[in-house]
């Protein structure tokens, strides 16, 4: 069954997500970009508060694809016991140096998720290369939080091909990016492992405003 991921910014929001049916609690700062990172002490405090009740993911921030920088941030997150670490694959000419730098992390058992962006163009074999580097999942998101979803960028054929490729490699498959209640039926057809929400479960559908418990419940009920 497809799970629901809710992005939160605080212990208070984590509790709202827990109380209203979230399966995965995602730690992210929406005011700091597509994958804005929360401060490490705050991440640690939220992880301790959740205390294993649900799976927890966290983002490393909107970082350029510089191996040393990404490795440093990922290593920091490994110290606070999140279940999954999400890494944005922002545009660059070559992802291999970053993937090479992270292989020691994946070999140690840490679960890394590559976040690809619907607005960007990637090489045909990137998903296979990410799998080879030891990542456990792929997430398709949007880089520009302007209300458009991956559905605006990917045709029905293209998104089905993308989903088929990810799932055939036995990777976890996440979909996110300005998704709302009305998108669930279409998104579920792709058989994602989980669907991620932030803006669509906030007051006024604004990702920097607070979580709305009623919206979270409505999405969970629609699953």
C-alpha positions as CSV (number, residue, x, y, z in Angstrom):
1,X,0.0,0.0,0.0
2,X,1.2,3.5,-0.9
3,X,2.3,5.4,2.2
4,X,1.9,9.1,3.0
5,X,5.0,11.3,3.7
6,X,4.4,14.6,5.5
7,X,7.1,17.2,5.7
8,X,7.4,19.0,9.0
9,X,9.5,21.8,10.5
10,X,9.1,21.3,14.2
11,X,8.1,18.9,17.0
12,X,4.6,20.6,17.0
13,X,4.2,19.8,13.3
14,X,5.6,16.3,13.8
15,X,2.9,15.6,16.3
16,X,0.2,16.9,14.0
17,X,1.4,14.6,11.3
18,X,1.6,11.7,13.7
19,X,-1.9,12.3,15.0
20,X,-3.5,12.5,11.6
21,X,-2.2,9.4,9.8
22,X,1.2,10.2,8.3
23,X,3.4,7.1,7.6
24,X,6.7,8.9,7.2
25,X,7.7,12.1,8.9
26,X,10.0,14.2,6.7
27,X,12.2,16.9,8.2
28,X,12.6,19.9,5.9
29,X,12.7,23.7,6.0
30,X,10.3,25.0,3.3
31,X,11.6,28.6,3.7
32,X,15.1,27.5,2.6
33,X,14.4,26.1,-0.8
34,X,13.0,22.9,-2.4
35,X,14.9,20.7,0.0
36,X,15.8,23.2,2.7
37,X,17.6,21.6,5.6
38,X,16.6,22.1,9.2
39,X,19.4,22.8,11.8
40,X,21.0,19.6,13.0
41,X,20.0,20.1,16.7
42,X,16.4,20.5,15.7
43,X,16.5,17.4,13.5
44,X,17.9,15.5,16.5
45,X,15.2,16.8,18.8
46,X,12.4,15.8,16.5
47,X,13.9,12.3,15.9
48,X,14.1,11.8,19.7
49,X,10.5,13.0,20.1
50,X,9.2,10.6,17.4
51,X,11.2,7.9,19.1
52,X,10.6,5.2,16.5
53,X,6.8,5.7,16.2
54,X,7.2,6.3,12.4
55,X,10.0,6.3,9.9
56,X,11.8,9.6,9.6
57,X,13.5,11.2,6.6
58,X,15.6,14.4,6.4
59,X,17.0,16.5,3.6
60,X,20.5,17.8,3.3
61,X,19.5,21.1,1.8
62,X,19.7,22.7,-1.6
63,X,23.4,22.1,-2.1
64,X,25.4,22.3,-5.3
65,X,26.7,18.9,-6.6
66,X,30.1,19.2,-4.9
67,X,31.2,15.8,-3.5
68,X,33.0,17.1,-0.4
69,X,30.1,19.4,0.5
70,X,27.4,16.7,0.1
71,X,29.5,14.0,1.8
72,X,30.0,16.4,4.8
73,X,26.2,17.1,5.2
74,X,25.2,13.5,4.7
75,X,27.8,12.4,7.3
76,X,26.4,14.9,9.7
77,X,22.9,13.5,9.3
78,X,24.1,9.9,9.9
79,X,24.8,11.0,13.5
80,X,21.1,11.8,14.3
81,X,19.6,8.4,13.4
82,X,17.1,9.4,10.7
83,X,15.9,6.4,8.7
84,X,16.4,8.0,5.3
85,X,18.6,10.8,4.0
86,X,17.3,12.7,0.9
87,X,19.8,14.2,-1.5
88,X,18.7,16.6,-4.3
89,X,20.2,16.0,-7.7
90,X,20.5,19.5,-8.9
91,X,21.8,20.3,-12.3
92,X,25.4,19.5,-13.1
93,X,27.4,18.0,-15.9
94,X,28.5,14.9,-14.0
95,X,26.9,13.2,-11.0
96,X,29.5,10.4,-10.8
97,X,31.9,12.2,-8.4
98,X,29.2,12.7,-5.9
99,X,28.0,9.2,-6.2
100,X,31.5,7.9,-5.8
101,X,32.0,10.0,-2.7
102,X,28.8,8.6,-1.1
103,X,29.5,4.9,-1.7
104,X,31.3,4.5,1.6
105,X,28.1,5.8,3.2
106,X,25.8,3.4,1.4
107,X,28.1,0.5,2.1
108,X,27.9,1.3,5.8
109,X,24.1,0.6,5.6
110,X,22.8,4.2,5.5
111,X,19.7,4.6,3.4
112,X,20.0,7.3,0.8
113,X,17.3,8.6,-1.5
114,X,18.0,10.5,-4.6
115,X,15.6,13.3,-5.3
116,X,15.3,14.1,-9.0
117,X,13.4,17.2,-10.2
118,X,10.8,17.1,-12.9
119,X,12.0,20.4,-14.4
120,X,15.5,19.0,-15.0
121,X,16.7,16.7,-17.8
122,X,18.8,13.7,-16.7
123,X,20.8,11.1,-18.6
124,X,18.9,7.9,-19.6
125,X,21.0,5.7,-17.4
126,X,21.2,7.9,-14.2
127,X,18.7,5.9,-12.3
128,X,20.7,2.7,-12.9
129,X,23.9,4.5,-11.9
130,X,22.2,5.8,-8.7
131,X,21.2,2.2,-7.9
132,X,24.7,0.9,-8.5
133,X,26.0,3.5,-6.0
134,X,23.9,1.9,-3.3
135,X,21.0,4.3,-3.0
136,X,17.8,2.6,-1.8
137,X,15.3,4.9,-3.5
138,X,14.3,7.6,-6.1
139,X,12.0,10.4,-5.5
140,X,10.6,12.7,-8.2
141,X,9.9,16.2,-6.9
142,X,9.8,19.7,-8.3
143,X,12.5,22.3,-7.8
144,X,10.4,25.3,-8.4
145,X,7.6,25.6,-5.8
146,X,5.3,27.5,-8.0
147,X,2.2,25.3,-7.7
148,X,3.0,23.1,-10.6
149,X,3.5,19.4,-10.1
150,X,5.5,16.7,-11.9
151,X,2.3,16.1,-13.8
152,X,2.8,19.5,-15.5
153,X,6.2,18.3,-16.8
154,X,5.8,14.6,-17.5
155,X,3.3,13.2,-20.0
156,X,1.3,10.2,-19.0
157,X,3.6,8.0,-21.1
158,X,6.7,9.5,-19.6
159,X,5.7,9.2,-16.0
160,X,4.6,5.6,-16.5
161,X,8.0,4.8,-18.1
162,X,9.8,6.5,-15.2
163,X,7.8,4.6,-12.6
164,X,8.4,1.3,-14.4
165,X,12.2,1.9,-14.5
166,X,12.5,2.8,-10.8
167,X,10.3,-0.1,-9.6
168,X,12.0,-2.6,-11.9
169,X,15.3,-1.8,-10.2
170,X,13.7,-2.6,-6.8
171,X,14.1,0.9,-5.6
172,X,11.7,2.7,-3.3
173,X,9.7,5.2,-5.4
174,X,8.5,8.5,-4.0
175,X,6.4,11.2,-5.7
176,X,6.1,14.8,-4.4
177,X,6.0,18.5,-5.4
178,X,3.0,20.7,-4.8
179,X,0.7,17.7,-4.8
180,X,-2.8,18.1,-3.3
181,X,-5.9,15.9,-2.6
182,X,-7.2,16.1,-6.1
183,X,-3.9,14.6,-7.5
184,X,-4.0,11.4,-5.5
185,X,-6.0,9.2,-7.9
186,X,-3.7,10.0,-10.8
187,X,-0.5,9.6,-8.8
188,X,-1.6,6.3,-7.2
189,X,-1.9,4.8,-10.7
190,X,2.0,4.9,-10.8
191,X,2.2,2.6,-7.8
192,X,4.6,4.8,-5.7
193,X,6.0,3.5,-2.5
194,X,5.0,6.8,-0.9
195,X,3.5,10.2,-1.9
196,X,5.0,13.3,-0.2
197,X,3.1,16.4,0.8
198,X,3.9,19.8,2.2
199,X,2.1,22.8,0.6
200,X,-1.0,20.7,-0.1
201,X,-1.5,20.0,3.6
202,X,-0.7,23.5,4.8
203,X,-3.0,26.4,5.5
204,X,-3.9,28.2,2.2
205,X,-1.8,25.6,0.4
206,X,1.3,27.6,1.2
207,X,4.2,25.5,2.1
208,X,5.7,28.0,4.5
209,X,2.5,28.2,6.6
210,X,1.5,25.7,9.3
211,X,0.2,22.2,8.7
212,X,-3.5,21.7,8.5
213,X,-4.7,18.6,10.3
214,X,-8.0,18.4,8.4
215,X,-6.1,18.3,5.1
216,X,-3.8,15.6,6.3
217,X,-6.7,13.5,7.4
218,X,-8.5,14.0,4.1
219,X,-5.4,12.8,2.1
220,X,-4.9,9.8,4.4
221,X,-8.6,8.9,4.0
222,X,-8.3,9.1,0.2
223,X,-5.6,6.5,0.2
